[in-house]
Amino acid sequence: MTIGSLGYVGFSVKDPEAWSAFATGVLGLMPGEPAGGAQRYRLDDLAWRIAVEPGEADDLAYVGFEVAGPTELEAVRERLTAAGVVVGNGDPDLLAERGVLGLVSCLDPDGLKVEVYYGPTVRTETPFVSPAAVGGFVTGEQGLGHVVLSTRDITASRRFYRDLLGFRLSDIIRMQPSPQFGFDMEFYHCNPRHHTLALIPVPMPRRLHHFMIQTPTLDDVGFALERAEAAGAPITATLGKHTNDHMVSFYARTPANFEVEFGYGALDVDDATWRVARHDKPSSWGHKRAAL
């Protein structure tokens, strides 16, 4: 009775037109049906995975975590309520806007709106076609991808996401930005994707450090890197391979200033055999960060 995947994300951005050009021309996302003033984008057969609405935050506005059905949704609602979390049942207008059959919402310890839902709208009658000829994205049971969030209170966030929503620790990376300052970055999974969520225990200007989308071929990553460079999108981390999930990827800055990771080849987690580990470096090679 836990979260199955990251189903969707919503961004609040100052320049939706620039974000639209980036989403379609660089990332290769397919425009979806707009709703509630937001432009939405597809990665697969679902009606939408990413929504972008006008706003001043240039940040993540909400996340949507999918569960299998009404029984699982009720179990999550009961667990949150029993822990003292204020839970709102999705009103009909919100259900219609999200295009889901059932939904509850709450705030995480840092004030991020978290929606848990089941029954997304599927558009198999209109197949996914990337405007940038991306061959497709790795979604399905692994969901949209992953998000990396900063938190002011790692203990409270850990309790919320691990103990209440059911995320499971994959591993940690000891980050050492300087000799005087370091922290443990925690990576959590809820399905075979190595991590759907990662937590940075350091306050940052934005809740969202980056989100990740994954493609089935390395060529898709290479072509996306060339599109990003041609579009003048700042490459914030060069092509590289991560130590923990083995993802080969690059990072680019979106028009809203948070980052996106575009990757291929991450390993899968099998809970029956997985062992939690620690790492002292985030990458085996590459991922050289741009100078600030």
Salt bridges, closest charged atoms under 4 A:
GLU33 OE2 - ARG123 NE 2.73
ASP44 OD2 - ARG49 NH2 2.88
GLU74 OE2 - ARG77 NH2 2.47
GLU97 OE2 - ARG98 NH1 3.12
GLU115 OE1 - ARG98 NE 2.76
GLU115 OE2 - LYS113 NZ 3.33
GLU125 OE2 - ARG123 NH1 3.57
ASP163 OD1 - ARG162 NE 2.78
ASP171 OD2 - HIS194 NE2 2.76
ASP171 OD2 - HIS279 NE2 3.83
ASP184 OD1 - ARG174 NH1 3.31
GLU186 OE2 - ARG158 NH2 2.60
ASP245 OD2 - HIS195 ND1 3.93
GLU259 OE2 - ARG289 NH2 2.66
GLU261 OE1 - HIS146 NE2 3.39
GLU261 OE1 - HIS210 NE2 3.43
GLU261 OE2 - HIS242 NE2 3.32
ASP271 OD2 - ARG168 NE 3.09
ASP271 OD1 - HIS189 NE2 2.66
ASP280 OD1 - ARG278 NH2 2.79
